[in-house]
């Protein structure tokens, strides 16, 4: 838990890292929502 809090503080301090995390999360959510529509 301590590691995740330290990582969250580090991400909040770096806007580029925050943007990258948001993009990765959005892509993951899109893949999850696509479900069976994916051919693989």
Jmol script that loads the backbone (N, CA, C; Angstrom):
load data "model"
ATOM      1  N   UNK A   1       0.834  -1.197   0.000  1.00  0.00           N
ATOM      2  CA  UNK A   1       0.000   0.000   0.000  1.00  0.00           C
ATOM      3  C   UNK A   1       0.873   1.253   0.000  1.00  0.00           C
ATOM      4  N   UNK A   2       1.943   1.182   0.747  1.00  0.00           N
ATOM      5  CA  UNK A   2       2.841   2.340   0.799  1.00  0.00           C
ATOM      6  C   UNK A   2       3.459   2.609  -0.566  1.00  0.00           C
ATOM      7  N   UNK A   3       3.787   1.541  -1.283  1.00  0.00           N
ATOM      8  CA  UNK A   3       4.368   1.713  -2.611  1.00  0.00           C
ATOM      9  C   UNK A   3       3.381   2.370  -3.565  1.00  0.00           C
ATOM     10  N   UNK A   4       2.126   1.980  -3.483  1.00  0.00           N
ATOM     11  CA  UNK A   4       1.134   2.569  -4.387  1.00  0.00           C
ATOM     12  C   UNK A   4       0.890   4.039  -4.056  1.00  0.00           C
ATOM     13  N   UNK A   5       0.925   4.387  -2.787  1.00  0.00           N
ATOM     14  CA  UNK A   5       0.770   5.800  -2.418  1.00  0.00           C
ATOM     15  C   UNK A   5       1.953   6.627  -2.913  1.00  0.00           C
ATOM     16  N   UNK A   6       3.152   6.082  -2.779  1.00  0.00           N
ATOM     17  CA  UNK A   6       4.335   6.794  -3.270  1.00  0.00           C
ATOM     18  C   UNK A   6       4.276   6.945  -4.787  1.00  0.00           C
ATOM     19  N   UNK A   7       3.815   5.901  -5.471  1.00  0.00           N
ATOM     20  CA  UNK A   7       3.687   5.975  -6.929  1.00  0.00           C
ATOM     21  C   UNK A   7       2.630   7.005  -7.332  1.00  0.00           C
ATOM     22  N   UNK A   8       1.539   7.058  -6.609  1.00  0.00           N
ATOM     23  CA  UNK A   8       0.487   8.041  -6.906  1.00  0.00           C
ATOM     24  C   UNK A   8       1.008   9.455  -6.718  1.00  0.00           C
ATOM     25  N   UNK A   9       1.798   9.682  -5.691  1.00  0.00           N
ATOM     26  CA  UNK A   9       2.379  11.012  -5.484  1.00  0.00           C
ATOM     27  C   UNK A   9       3.343  11.368  -6.604  1.00  0.00           C
ATOM     28  N   UNK A  10       4.104  10.391  -7.075  1.00  0.00           N
ATOM     29  CA  UNK A  10       5.048  10.633  -8.151  1.00  0.00           C
ATOM     30  C   UNK A  10       4.306  10.961  -9.449  1.00  0.00           C
ATOM     31  N   UNK A  11       3.230  10.256  -9.735  1.00  0.00           N
ATOM     32  CA  UNK A  11       2.442  10.517 -10.939  1.00  0.00           C
ATOM     33  C   UNK A  11       1.817  11.904 -10.876  1.00  0.00           C
ATOM     34  N   UNK A  12       1.299  12.278  -9.703  1.00  0.00           N
ATOM     35  CA  UNK A  12       0.664  13.589  -9.560  1.00  0.00           C
ATOM     36  C   UNK A  12       1.674  14.709  -9.755  1.00  0.00           C
ATOM     37  N   UNK A  13       2.936  14.457  -9.452  1.00  0.00           N
ATOM     38  CA  UNK A  13       3.965  15.482  -9.587  1.00  0.00           C
ATOM     39  C   UNK A  13       4.392  15.665 -11.041  1.00  0.00           C
ATOM     40  N   UNK A  14       4.121  14.690 -11.893  1.00  0.00           N
ATOM     41  CA  UNK A  14       4.575  14.750 -13.282  1.00  0.00           C
ATOM     42  C   UNK A  14       3.362  14.719 -14.218  1.00  0.00           C
ATOM     43  N   UNK A  15       3.009  15.849 -14.815  1.00  0.00           N
ATOM     44  CA  UNK A  15       1.821  15.887 -15.689  1.00  0.00           C
ATOM     45  C   UNK A  15       1.918  14.956 -16.894  1.00  0.00           C
ATOM     46  N   UNK A  16       3.109  14.759 -17.443  1.00  0.00           N
ATOM     47  CA  UNK A  16       3.250  13.868 -18.590  1.00  0.00           C
ATOM     48  C   UNK A  16       2.937  12.433 -18.188  1.00  0.00           C
ATOM     49  N   UNK A  17       3.364  12.045 -16.996  1.00  0.00           N
ATOM     50  CA  UNK A  17       3.075  10.699 -16.496  1.00  0.00           C
ATOM     51  C   UNK A  17       1.579  10.538 -16.233  1.00  0.00           C
ATOM     52  N   UNK A  18       0.945  11.583 -15.748  1.00  0.00           N
ATOM     53  CA  UNK A  18      -0.497  11.552 -15.507  1.00  0.00           C
ATOM     54  C   UNK A  18      -1.247  11.380 -16.831  1.00  0.00           C
ATOM     55  N   UNK A  19      -0.823  12.082 -17.861  1.00  0.00           N
ATOM     56  CA  UNK A  19      -1.446  11.952 -19.181  1.00  0.00           C
ATOM     57  C   UNK A  19      -1.248  10.549 -19.741  1.00  0.00           C
ATOM     58  N   UNK A  20      -0.037  10.008 -19.604  1.00  0.00           N
ATOM     59  CA  UNK A  20       0.246   8.662 -20.092  1.00  0.00           C
ATOM     60  C   UNK A  20      -0.619   7.636 -19.378  1.00  0.00           C
ATOM     61  N   UNK A  21      -0.754   7.789 -18.067  1.00  0.00           N
ATOM     62  CA  UNK A  21      -1.584   6.859 -17.303  1.00  0.00           C
ATOM     63  C   UNK A  21      -3.052   6.949 -17.721  1.00  0.00           C
ATOM     64  N   UNK A  22      -3.526   8.157 -18.007  1.00  0.00           N
ATOM     65  CA  UNK A  22      -4.907   8.340 -18.439  1.00  0.00           C
ATOM     66  C   UNK A  22      -5.139   7.677 -19.801  1.00  0.00           C
ATOM     67  N   UNK A  23      -4.166   7.792 -20.705  1.00  0.00           N
ATOM     68  CA  UNK A  23      -4.299   7.185 -22.028  1.00  0.00           C
ATOM     69  C   UNK A  23      -4.305   5.667 -21.922  1.00  0.00           C
ATOM     70  N   UNK A  24      -3.399   5.118 -21.116  1.00  0.00           N
ATOM     71  CA  UNK A  24      -3.329   3.666 -20.939  1.00  0.00           C
ATOM     72  C   UNK A  24      -4.622   3.140 -20.329  1.00  0.00           C
ATOM     73  N   UNK A  25      -5.147   3.859 -19.336  1.00  0.00           N
ATOM     74  CA  UNK A  25      -6.396   3.444 -18.694  1.00  0.00           C
ATOM     75  C   UNK A  25      -7.562   3.503 -19.675  1.00  0.00           C
ATOM     76  N   UNK A  26      -7.612   4.566 -20.478  1.00  0.00           N
ATOM     77  CA  UNK A  26      -8.686   4.691 -21.467  1.00  0.00           C
ATOM     78  C   UNK A  26      -8.619   3.571 -22.500  1.00  0.00           C
ATOM     79  N   UNK A  27      -7.427   3.227 -22.933  1.00  0.00           N
ATOM     80  CA  UNK A  27      -7.277   2.127 -23.897  1.00  0.00           C
ATOM     81  C   UNK A  27      -7.702   0.801 -23.274  1.00  0.00           C
ATOM     82  N   UNK A  28      -7.326   0.581 -22.032  1.00  0.00           N
ATOM     83  CA  UNK A  28      -7.712  -0.655 -21.350  1.00  0.00           C
ATOM     84  C   UNK A  28      -9.223  -0.743 -21.208  1.00  0.00           C
ATOM     85  N   UNK A  29      -9.854   0.342 -20.842  1.00  0.00           N
ATOM     86  CA  UNK A  29     -11.317   0.346 -20.708  1.00  0.00           C
ATOM     87  C   UNK A  29     -11.995   0.114 -22.060  1.00  0.00           C
ATOM     88  N   UNK A  30     -11.429   0.668 -23.130  1.00  0.00           N
ATOM     89  CA  UNK A  30     -11.995   0.448 -24.463  1.00  0.00           C
ATOM     90  C   UNK A  30     -11.885  -1.020 -24.859  1.00  0.00           C
ATOM     91  N   UNK A  31     -10.754  -1.644 -24.563  1.00  0.00           N
ATOM     92  CA  UNK A  31     -10.591  -3.060 -24.884  1.00  0.00           C
ATOM     93  C   UNK A  31     -11.532  -3.934 -24.061  1.00  0.00           C
ATOM     94  N   UNK A  32     -11.696  -3.579 -22.791  1.00  0.00           N
ATOM     95  CA  UNK A  32     -12.607  -4.361 -21.936  1.00  0.00           C
ATOM     96  C   UNK A  32     -14.043  -4.214 -22.424  1.00  0.00           C
ATOM     97  N   UNK A  33     -14.427  -2.993 -22.788  1.00  0.00           N
ATOM     98  CA  UNK A  33     -15.809  -2.779 -23.225  1.00  0.00           C
ATOM     99  C   UNK A  33     -16.076  -3.416 -24.595  1.00  0.00           C
ATOM    100  N   UNK A  34     -15.039  -3.571 -25.418  1.00  0.00           N
ATOM    101  CA  UNK A  34     -15.215  -4.186 -26.728  1.00  0.00           C
ATOM    102  C   UNK A  34     -15.571  -5.672 -26.582  1.00  0.00           C
ATOM    103  N   UNK A  35     -14.999  -6.309 -25.574  1.00  0.00           N
ATOM    104  CA  UNK A  35     -15.329  -7.703 -25.259  1.00  0.00           C
ATOM    105  C   UNK A  35     -15.204  -8.630 -26.436  1.00  0.00           C
ATOM    106  N   UNK A  36     -16.309  -9.202 -26.874  1.00  0.00           N
ATOM    107  CA  UNK A  36     -16.318 -10.211 -27.933  1.00  0.00           C
ATOM    108  C   UNK A  36     -16.155  -9.605 -29.316  1.00  0.00           C
ATOM    109  N   UNK A  37     -16.155  -8.321 -29.450  1.00  0.00           N
ATOM    110  CA  UNK A  37     -15.981  -7.701 -30.770  1.00  0.00           C
ATOM    111  C   UNK A  37     -14.549  -7.853 -31.279  1.00  0.00           C
ATOM    112  N   UNK A  38     -13.617  -8.162 -30.386  1.00  0.00           N
ATOM    113  CA  UNK A  38     -12.245  -8.336 -30.798  1.00  0.00           C
ATOM    114  C   UNK A  38     -12.030  -9.709 -31.425  1.00  0.00           C
ATOM    115  N   UNK A  39     -11.277  -9.792 -32.494  1.00  0.00           N
ATOM    116  CA  UNK A  39     -11.093 -11.066 -33.178  1.00  0.00           C
ATOM    117  C   UNK A  39     -10.110 -12.014 -32.499  1.00  0.00           C
ATOM    118  N   UNK A  40      -9.425 -11.575 -31.457  1.00  0.00           N
ATOM    119  CA  UNK A  40      -8.443 -12.453 -30.800  1.00  0.00           C
ATOM    120  C   UNK A  40      -8.758 -12.703 -29.357  1.00  0.00           C
TER     121      UNK A  40
END
end "model"
wireframe off; spacefill off
backbone 0.3
color backbone group
